[in-house]
Amino acid sequence: MRGLRKQEDITFERYFELVQKSANDKDCTFFCDTVQGIEFSLGEIEGDVLTGWLIPNQSADLFEGLFTANAIDRDTWDQFYVEVSWKLKDDEILISFS
């Protein structure tokens, strides 16, 4: 799945699809760096607070090559480094970037 370095459990991938949808609403793609350990589980979906790069879609293909090769120049790309938070509201998962 784009934005992940490895195959994840299907329940987490469902969450990551929500993260990517929220990123796409900002004309961006999210590339995950770390999982913070602030988890939730809601039936068929499990998620966590994440950190990583929220990359504008026009640069996503270039960044993906660097991300896959683990060759990210932090001086160039860390301006896009964000935290992804989740919040449950009325059984809906809300995603925010900060």
N, C-alpha and C positions, 0 to 999 in steps of 0.2 A: 504494500500500500504506500502510495506517495506520501512522503513526510515521515516515514518510520524507517529505522535502520534494519529492523528485523521483523519477521513474522510474529504477530501477537495473537492472543486468544480472541476468538470471535466476539466475545462480550466487550472487550476493550476496543476492538476495531469498530464496533457500533458507536461507541463514544467518540472515537477519533473521527468518524464520519461527521458527527455533529460539530466537532472542532473545525474540520475542514469547511463545512458549510458556513459556519460563522466567519471563518477567514475569507472565504470566497465572497461573502457579503461586503467585505472590505476591499475586494479586488486583489486578494492576497492568497498565498498558500502557506500553511504552517508546517515547519520541519522540527520535529521533536528532538530535544537534546537530553533532557532528564525528566524523571518522574519523581514527584516530591513526597509521596507517601500519605497524602491527605485524600483518602479513598472514599468512594461510595459504591454501593451495589443496589441496583433497582431492577429486579427481575432479570431480563435478558441483556442488560447493559451494565458495565462496570467502568468507572473512570477514576481520574486522579487529577491533582493539580500538576501541570506540566510547565516546563520551560523550554524555550527554543526560539527559532527565528520565524517571524511573520514577514514573509518576503513578497513584495509586489509581484503580481503575476507576470509582468513583462520581464522580470529577472529570474523567475522560478526555474526555468530550464537550466540556465547557467549555474545557479546555486545548487540545484539538485546534483549535478555532476561533482561539485566540490563536496557536498554533503555525503554522497555515496562513497567517495574516495577518502573521506575524513581529512580533507585538505582545506578547511575553511580558514581564510585569513581573518582573524578576529578584528584587526584594525579596520578592515573594510566592511565587515558584515555585522559587527556587534551593535550597530545602531538600530538593527531590526530585532534584537533579542528581547523577548517578552515573557511574561508569565501568563499561563492560561488558567483561569479559575472557573469553577463550576458552582452553581447554586441550584438547589431544588426548590421549585415554587409550584405548588398545586400539581405535584407529580410530573412536572416538566423540568427538563435540565436546561438551565440557562448558562451560556458560555460567555466569558468576558476576557479581554486581553488587556494587560497593563504592563 
